[in-house]
Amino acid sequence: MKHHFSIALSILVSVFSMFGCKTIPSPHERKPNVLLLYMDDLRPELGCYGKSMIKSPNIDAFAAKAIQFNNAYCNVPVCGASRASMLTGILPTKNIFVDFDTFVQKETPNAITLPQLFHQNGYTTISNGKVFHHLDDHIGDWDELWRPYAFDKNDKGLAPTDYWQTIWKDYQLPQNKAEYLKTGKGPAFENAEGNDSIYIDGLTANKVIKNLKMLQKSGKPFFLAAGFISTHLPFNSPKKYYDWYDRKTIKQPYNNYIPKNAPAISISNWPEMREYTNIPKSGQVTDATAIDLIHTYYATVSYADALLGKILDNLRSLDLDKNTIVVLVSDHGYNLQEHTQWAKFTNYNTSTQVPLIIYNPKSKSKSSTTNALTELVDIYPTLAELCGLPLPKNQLEGKSLVPILNDPKLNGKEHILIKRANGFTLKSTNYSYTEYINPKDNSTIANMLYDHQIDKDENNNVVNEPEYREIVKQLQKTLHTEYERNILGTETSK
């Protein structure tokens, strides 16, 4: 009986082929899809990470079905450079992936990016919102490239990339919009009345859902990336999310002070935030403004959470969740006045630790948390392995997380590299060791050590305490041997 059925099926396939009909592969033959949910400036301050202030029900529900990484770190706490590093699988060095203005195609012209790998292997690739920092970086990686409003006609005759730079702050209150159009500046936050689509991220979510419906019908594997910016300054979200929080319950961080024995070079003056009109050009913000900033940041996270919930609901309703790997990740962390600092741009844990949650429908371990030490360059080889794609030669510096996805109890890496300007951090399971290195002669200007076993909040630099002398020597040796190329800037042909 089975023999006759096989013959009949072969004849049917042949007939379809004769008439130019496409055969749809069975679920067992299909490559997995990938949905990359790429967040901007998102701290792991979410319910699923044991934090209670921010309301993130949809991310929490997603994490309950996936593998949550509790010790995931960016390699560069700057948006453009971090994205370049993650999407190429290449670590930052003295000379590449330095700042927000990084262009992958200029700094690593021979690198095969993550979406490019999928594109070359028959996937439909779509970029919605902010994925690469620059709209015109690696355009050829995508079958479709879209950002809200960027490709609209404009009366200034600007190209999409340049036009995007004039509109992305997306103020909706009339006075703020008028000021932004006139001066290019505006306040650090606003909360306008309206539905989820009044701001850019709402439009991005709608576009992603539209793409999912289209892709579900195509039968072709896809790599769909969605980049959200609401958690980036200015903290703009619909007012209903602001109203979810009682201002009286919002507090400034307990460690709003410079860490004991911290070198001055380690403390940022947060220039990004000072570009906004309601932020002083020097000195600390008032307590009232600090509460405003924390409050509006919380609101943007809840706004993004609601949008992610809509996307994930549609993924399920379209029955795509059974063959789609979903990655939720942020480009870096964020400071909300910890150690007197705002924004990112530091080597401190608040700038560098990120949420990372991976759902793999074929994983042996369906849901769990893992404390394995992980870095963002690990995402590239992970997705390539999960989808059975060949790795580019002599490029990737991360390590696949597939073994951890199958067994979350594995230890992960012994150490990872984080770089901000001339600050090089070696993060191990128990410690964070940083050296600030003079770029002219490679001498050490200052250093710091935080014992994450007892001081994860990094309030006491113990680098000069006698009991840590041997640990400092070991970490220093590892930093200057394992990452010598990164410190010296001796680039490869990537």
C-alpha positions as CSV (number, residue, x, y, z in Angstrom):
1,M,0.0,0.0,0.0
2,K,2.8,2.4,1.0
3,H,4.6,1.5,-2.3
4,H,1.6,2.4,-4.4
5,F,1.1,5.6,-2.5
6,S,4.8,6.6,-3.1
7,I,4.4,5.9,-6.9
8,A,1.2,7.9,-7.0
9,L,2.8,10.8,-5.1
10,S,5.8,10.8,-7.5
11,I,3.5,10.9,-10.5
12,L,1.5,13.8,-9.0
13,V,4.7,15.7,-8.4
14,S,5.8,15.1,-12.0
15,V,2.5,16.3,-13.4
16,F,2.7,19.4,-11.3
17,S,6.2,20.0,-12.5
18,M,5.2,19.6,-16.2
19,F,2.7,22.3,-15.8
20,G,5.0,24.7,-14.0
21,C,3.3,24.2,-10.7
22,K,5.4,24.7,-7.5
23,T,5.4,22.0,-5.0
24,I,5.2,23.1,-1.4
25,P,7.7,21.4,0.9
26,S,6.4,19.5,3.8
27,P,6.9,20.9,7.3
28,H,9.7,18.5,7.8
29,E,11.6,19.7,4.8
30,R,11.2,23.4,5.4
31,K,14.0,25.5,6.8
32,P,13.1,27.3,10.0
33,N,12.1,30.9,9.8
34,V,13.7,33.6,11.9
35,L,11.9,36.6,13.5
36,L,14.4,39.0,15.1
37,L,12.9,41.5,17.5
38,Y,15.6,44.0,17.9
39,M,15.2,46.5,20.8
40,D,17.0,49.8,21.4
41,D,18.4,50.7,24.9
42,L,16.4,48.0,26.6
43,R,17.5,47.0,30.1
44,P,16.8,43.6,31.5
45,E,14.5,45.3,34.0
46,L,11.5,43.1,33.1
47,G,9.2,40.9,35.1
48,C,10.7,37.7,33.7
49,Y,14.1,38.9,35.0
50,G,12.8,39.2,38.5
51,K,12.1,43.0,38.4
52,S,8.7,44.3,39.5
53,M,8.5,47.9,38.4
54,I,8.1,47.7,34.7
55,K,4.9,46.1,33.3
56,S,6.0,43.7,30.5
57,P,3.3,41.0,30.4
58,N,3.9,40.0,26.8
59,I,7.6,39.7,27.1
60,D,7.2,37.8,30.3
61,A,4.8,35.3,28.6
62,F,7.1,34.9,25.7
63,A,10.1,34.2,28.1
64,A,8.0,31.5,29.8
65,K,8.0,29.5,26.5
66,A,11.6,30.2,25.5
67,I,15.1,30.1,26.9
68,Q,16.0,33.3,28.8
69,F,19.6,34.3,29.1
70,N,20.3,35.9,32.5
71,N,23.9,36.8,31.8
72,A,23.9,38.2,28.2
73,Y,26.1,41.2,27.3
74,C,26.6,43.5,24.4
75,N,30.1,43.8,23.0
76,V,29.8,47.6,22.5
77,P,27.5,49.8,24.6
78,V,26.8,52.1,21.6
79,C,23.9,51.5,19.1
80,G,25.6,51.6,15.7
81,A,28.7,49.8,16.8
82,S,26.8,47.1,18.7
83,R,24.5,46.4,15.8
84,A,27.5,46.1,13.5
85,S,29.2,43.7,15.8
86,M,26.2,41.5,16.4
87,L,25.2,41.4,12.7
88,T,28.7,40.5,11.5
89,G,29.6,38.3,14.5
90,I,32.9,40.3,14.8
91,L,34.2,41.8,18.0
92,P,35.0,45.5,18.3
93,T,38.7,46.6,18.2
94,K,40.6,49.7,18.7
95,N,39.7,50.8,15.2
96,I,36.4,49.2,14.2
97,F,32.9,49.3,15.6
98,V,33.8,52.3,17.8
99,D,30.8,54.6,17.8
100,F,27.2,55.1,16.7
101,D,28.3,56.2,13.3
102,T,29.6,52.8,12.3
103,F,29.0,51.6,8.8
104,V,29.5,47.9,8.3
105,Q,30.1,48.1,4.6
106,K,33.0,50.6,5.2
107,E,34.6,49.1,8.3
108,T,34.4,45.4,7.4
109,P,33.7,45.4,3.7
110,N,34.4,41.7,3.2
111,A,32.2,40.5,6.0
112,I,29.1,38.5,5.3
113,T,26.4,39.9,7.5
114,L,23.8,37.8,9.2
115,P,20.9,38.8,6.9
116,Q,23.2,38.5,3.9
117,L,23.9,34.9,4.9
118,F,20.2,34.1,4.9
119,H,19.6,36.0,1.7
120,Q,22.4,34.1,-0.1
121,N,20.8,30.8,1.1
122,G,17.4,31.3,-0.4
123,Y,15.6,33.1,2.5
124,T,13.3,36.1,2.0
125,T,14.9,38.8,4.0
126,I,12.9,41.9,5.3
127,S,14.1,44.7,7.4
128,N,11.5,46.8,9.2
129,G,12.4,49.7,11.5
130,K,15.9,50.2,12.9
131,V,18.1,47.1,12.3
132,F,21.4,48.3,11.0
133,H,21.9,51.8,12.5
134,H,22.1,53.4,9.1
135,L,19.3,52.9,6.6
136,D,21.8,52.8,3.7
137,D,24.2,50.3,5.2
138,H,24.1,46.9,3.4
139,I,21.0,47.6,1.5
140,G,21.6,44.5,-0.7
141,D,21.1,42.2,2.3
142,W,17.3,42.7,2.1
143,D,14.6,41.8,-0.3
144,E,12.6,44.6,1.3
145,L,13.9,47.5,3.4
146,W,11.4,49.7,5.2
147,R,11.3,52.4,8.0
148,P,8.3,54.5,8.8
149,Y,8.1,57.6,6.7
150,A,11.7,57.3,5.5
151,F,10.7,56.6,1.9
152,D,7.9,59.1,1.7
153,K,8.4,62.1,-0.6
154,N,9.6,65.1,1.2
155,D,9.7,68.8,0.3
156,K,13.4,69.1,1.0
157,G,14.5,66.7,-1.7
158,L,16.3,64.5,0.8
159,A,17.3,60.9,0.2
160,P,15.6,58.4,2.5
161,T,18.6,58.1,4.9
162,D,18.9,61.8,5.3
163,Y,15.2,62.3,5.6
164,W,15.0,59.7,8.3
165,Q,17.5,61.6,10.4
166,T,15.2,64.6,10.4
167,I,12.0,62.8,11.5
168,W,12.9,59.8,13.7
169,K,12.3,61.5,17.0
170,D,8.7,61.5,16.0
171,Y,7.1,64.1,18.4
172,Q,3.3,64.2,18.2
173,L,2.4,67.0,20.6
174,P,1.9,70.1,18.5
175,Q,4.4,72.3,20.4
176,N,7.1,69.7,20.3
177,K,6.5,68.9,16.7
178,A,6.8,72.5,15.7
179,E,10.0,73.0,17.7
180,Y,11.5,69.8,16.2
181,L,10.7,70.8,12.6
182,K,12.2,74.3,13.2
183,T,15.3,73.5,15.2
184,G,15.9,69.7,15.1
185,K,15.6,69.6,18.8
186,G,12.9,68.8,21.4
187,P,12.3,67.5,24.9
188,A,13.6,64.1,26.2
189,F,10.1,62.7,26.5
190,E,6.4,63.1,25.7
191,N,3.2,61.2,26.0
192,A,0.5,62.1,23.4
193,E,-3.0,60.9,23.5
194,G,-3.8,58.3,20.8
195,N,-3.7,54.7,19.7
196,D,-0.6,52.6,19.3
197,S,0.0,53.7,15.7
198,I,0.6,57.4,16.5
199,Y,4.3,56.7,17.0
200,I,6.8,55.0,14.7
201,D,7.0,51.8,16.6
202,G,3.3,51.2,16.2
203,L,3.6,51.6,12.5
204,T,6.6,49.2,12.5
205,A,4.5,46.5,14.4
206,N,1.7,46.9,11.8
207,K,4.2,46.4,9.0
208,V,5.7,43.3,10.6
209,I,2.2,41.8,11.0
210,K,1.4,42.5,7.4
211,N,4.7,40.8,6.4
212,L,3.9,37.7,8.5
213,K,0.6,37.3,6.6
214,M,2.3,37.6,3.3
215,L,5.1,35.3,4.2
216,Q,2.8,32.7,5.6
217,K,1.3,32.3,2.1
218,S,4.6,32.2,0.3
219,G,5.8,28.9,1.7
220,K,9.4,30.2,1.5
221,P,11.6,30.5,4.6
222,F,12.1,34.0,5.9
223,F,14.4,36.1,8.0
224,L,12.2,39.0,9.2
225,A,13.8,41.7,11.4
226,A,11.9,44.3,13.3
227,G,13.8,47.1,15.0
228,F,12.0,49.2,17.7
229,I,13.2,52.6,18.9
230,S,10.6,53.8,21.5
231,T,12.9,52.8,24.4
232,H,15.6,55.2,22.9
233,L,15.5,58.9,23.7
234,P,13.2,60.7,23.3
235,F,11.0,58.5,25.5
236,N,7.8,58.9,23.5
237,S,4.8,56.7,23.9
238,P,1.0,56.9,23.9
239,K,-0.3,58.4,27.1
240,K,-2.1,55.3,28.2
241,Y,1.2,53.6,28.9
242,Y,2.4,56.5,30.9
243,D,-0.9,56.3,32.9
244,W,-0.2,52.6,33.8
245,Y,2.3,53.9,36.4
246,D,1.7,55.7,39.6
247,R,4.4,58.4,39.7
248,K,4.5,58.2,43.5
249,T,5.9,54.6,43.3
250,I,8.8,55.6,41.0
251,K,12.1,56.1,42.7
252,Q,15.6,57.2,41.7
253,P,18.2,54.4,42.1
254,Y,19.7,53.8,45.5
255,N,23.2,54.0,44.0
256,N,22.9,57.5,42.5
257,Y,26.5,58.1,43.4
258,I,29.9,57.5,41.9
259,P,31.3,54.1,42.9
260,K,33.9,54.0,45.7
261,N,37.4,54.3,44.2
262,A,36.0,54.5,40.6
263,P,38.4,56.3,38.2
264,A,37.0,59.5,36.8
265,I,37.4,58.3,33.2
266,S,34.8,55.6,33.9
267,I,32.0,58.1,34.6
268,S,30.1,59.4,31.5
269,N,28.8,63.0,31.2
270,W,25.9,61.5,29.2
271,P,26.2,63.9,26.2
272,E,23.4,62.2,24.3
273,M,20.8,63.2,26.8
274,R,22.1,66.7,27.0
275,E,21.1,67.3,23.4
276,Y,17.4,67.5,24.6
277,T,15.9,70.9,25.4
278,N,14.7,70.1,29.0
279,I,18.0,68.6,30.1
280,P,20.8,70.9,31.5
281,K,24.0,71.2,29.6
282,S,26.0,70.5,32.7
283,G,25.4,69.1,36.1
284,Q,22.7,66.7,37.3
285,V,19.0,66.9,36.4
286,T,16.6,67.8,39.1
287,D,14.9,65.1,41.1
288,A,11.6,65.9,39.5
289,T,13.2,65.5,36.0
290,A,14.9,62.3,37.0
291,I,11.5,60.8,38.0
292,D,10.0,62.1,34.7
293,L,12.8,60.3,32.8
294,I,12.4,57.0,34.6
295,H,8.6,57.2,34.4
296,T,8.6,57.8,30.6
297,Y,11.2,55.2,30.0
298,Y,9.0,52.6,31.8
299,A,6.1,53.7,29.7
300,T,8.1,53.1,26.5
301,V,9.0,49.6,27.6
302,S,5.3,48.8,28.2
303,Y,4.4,50.3,24.8
304,A,7.0,48.2,23.1
305,D,5.8,45.2,25.1
306,A,2.3,45.7,23.9
307,L,3.5,45.8,20.2
308,L,5.6,42.7,20.6
309,G,2.5,41.0,22.1
310,K,0.5,41.8,18.9
311,I,3.3,40.5,16.7
312,L,3.6,37.2,18.7
313,D,-0.1,36.7,18.7
314,N,-0.2,37.0,14.9
315,L,2.7,34.6,14.6
316,R,0.7,32.0,16.5
317,S,-2.6,32.7,14.8
318,L,-0.9,32.2,11.4
319,D,0.5,28.9,12.7
320,L,4.0,30.2,12.0
321,D,5.2,29.7,15.6
322,K,5.8,26.0,15.0
323,N,8.6,26.6,12.5
324,T,9.9,30.1,13.5
325,I,12.8,30.9,15.7
326,V,12.2,34.1,17.6
327,V,15.0,36.2,19.1
328,L,14.3,39.1,21.4
329,V,17.4,41.1,22.1
330,S,18.6,44.7,22.8
331,D,21.6,46.4,21.3
332,H,22.9,47.3,24.8
333,G,21.7,48.3,28.3
334,Y,20.8,51.7,29.7
335,N,21.6,53.8,32.8
336,L,18.7,55.4,34.6
337,Q,20.9,57.5,37.0
338,E,22.8,54.6,38.5
339,H,26.2,56.0,39.4
340,T,25.0,59.5,38.4
341,Q,24.8,58.4,34.8
342,W,22.1,58.4,32.1
343,A,22.0,56.7,28.7
344,K,24.7,54.2,27.8
345,F,28.4,54.8,26.7
346,T,30.0,53.3,29.8
347,N,31.6,50.0,30.7
348,Y,29.3,49.6,33.7
349,N,27.0,46.6,34.0
350,T,23.9,48.9,33.5
351,S,25.2,49.9,30.1
352,T,26.3,46.5,29.0
353,Q,23.9,43.8,30.2
354,V,21.0,43.0,27.9
355,P,17.9,40.9,27.7
356,L,18.2,38.0,25.4
357,I,15.4,35.5,24.9
358,I,15.4,32.8,22.2
359,Y,12.5,30.6,21.2
360,N,13.4,27.6,19.1
361,P,10.3,25.4,18.3
362,K,12.6,22.4,17.7
363,S,14.7,22.8,20.9
364,K,15.1,19.9,23.3
365,S,14.5,22.2,26.2
366,K,11.2,24.1,25.6
367,S,11.5,26.7,28.3
368,S,14.0,27.6,30.9
369,T,16.4,30.2,32.1
370,T,20.2,30.0,31.9
371,N,23.0,31.7,33.7
372,A,25.5,30.9,31.0
373,L,27.7,33.9,30.2
374,T,26.8,35.0,26.7
375,E,27.7,37.9,24.3
376,L,25.9,39.3,21.3
377,V,28.4,38.0,18.7
378,D,27.1,34.5,19.7
379,I,23.7,35.2,18.0
380,Y,25.1,34.9,14.4
381,P,26.5,31.4,14.7
382,T,23.5,30.3,16.7
383,L,21.0,31.2,14.0
384,A,23.2,29.8,11.3
385,E,23.4,26.5,13.0
386,L,19.7,26.3,13.9
387,C,18.9,26.9,10.2
388,G,21.6,24.7,8.8
389,L,23.5,27.5,7.0
390,P,27.2,27.4,6.1
391,L,29.3,29.7,8.3
392,P,31.5,32.3,6.6
393,K,35.2,31.4,6.8
394,N,37.5,33.2,9.2
395,Q,34.9,35.7,10.3
396,L,32.8,34.8,13.3
397,E,34.2,35.4,16.8
398,G,31.2,34.2,18.7
399,K,30.1,30.7,19.7
400,S,26.9,29.0,18.9
401,L,24.3,28.9,21.8
402,V,22.6,25.8,20.4
403,P,24.1,23.5,23.1
404,I,22.8,25.8,25.8
405,L,19.4,26.0,24.1
406,N,19.3,22.2,24.4
407,D,20.7,22.1,27.9
408,P,20.4,25.5,29.8
409,K,22.4,24.2,32.7
410,L,25.7,24.4,30.7
411,N,28.2,26.9,32.0
412,G,28.7,28.9,28.9
413,K,31.8,31.0,28.3
414,E,34.6,31.7,30.8
415,H,34.9,35.3,29.7
416,I,33.7,37.9,27.1
417,L,34.9,41.2,25.7
418,I,33.2,44.5,26.1
419,K,34.7,47.7,24.6
420,R,33.6,51.3,25.0
421,A,36.0,53.9,23.5
422,N,39.4,53.2,25.1
423,G,37.8,51.1,27.9
424,F,38.3,47.3,27.5
425,T,36.3,45.1,29.8
426,L,36.9,41.5,30.5
427,K,33.7,40.1,31.9
428,S,33.9,36.7,33.5
429,T,31.2,34.8,35.4
430,N,32.3,36.3,38.7
431,Y,34.1,39.5,37.9
432,S,34.1,42.6,35.6
433,Y,37.7,43.9,35.0
434,T,38.2,47.1,32.9
435,E,41.3,48.8,31.7
436,Y,41.3,52.3,30.1
437,I,44.1,52.2,27.6
438,N,46.0,55.1,26.0
439,P,45.5,54.7,22.3
440,K,48.8,56.3,21.5
441,D,51.2,54.0,23.4
442,N,48.8,51.3,24.7
443,S,49.6,52.1,28.3
444,T,47.0,51.6,31.0
445,I,45.5,54.9,32.2
446,A,43.3,53.4,34.9
447,N,41.6,50.2,35.8
448,M,38.7,48.8,37.9
449,L,37.5,45.5,39.2
450,Y,34.0,44.7,40.4
451,D,33.2,41.5,42.2
452,H,29.9,40.4,40.8
453,Q,29.5,37.6,43.3
454,I,28.8,40.3,46.0
455,D,28.5,43.5,44.1
456,K,26.7,43.1,40.8
457,D,25.6,46.7,41.1
458,E,29.2,47.7,41.0
459,N,29.4,50.1,43.8
460,N,32.9,49.4,45.0
461,N,36.0,49.2,42.8
462,V,38.2,46.7,44.5
463,V,41.0,46.6,42.0
464,N,43.6,47.8,44.5
465,E,42.5,45.7,47.5
466,P,45.1,43.1,48.5
467,E,42.8,40.2,48.5
468,Y,42.0,40.7,44.8
469,R,45.7,41.1,43.7
470,E,45.9,37.6,42.1
471,I,42.5,37.8,40.5
472,V,43.5,41.1,38.9
473,K,46.7,39.6,37.5
474,Q,44.8,36.7,36.0
475,L,42.2,38.8,34.4
476,Q,44.8,41.3,33.2
477,K,46.8,38.5,31.6
478,T,43.7,37.1,29.9
479,L,42.7,40.5,28.6
480,H,46.1,41.2,27.0
481,T,46.5,37.7,25.5
482,E,43.1,36.6,24.4
483,Y,42.2,40.1,23.1
484,E,45.5,41.5,22.2
485,R,44.4,42.1,18.6
486,N,41.3,44.0,19.7
487,I,43.4,46.2,22.0
488,L,46.1,46.9,19.4
489,G,43.8,47.2,16.5
490,T,45.6,44.7,14.3
491,E,42.7,44.1,11.9
492,T,42.2,41.0,9.7
493,S,40.8,41.0,6.2
494,K,37.2,40.8,7.5
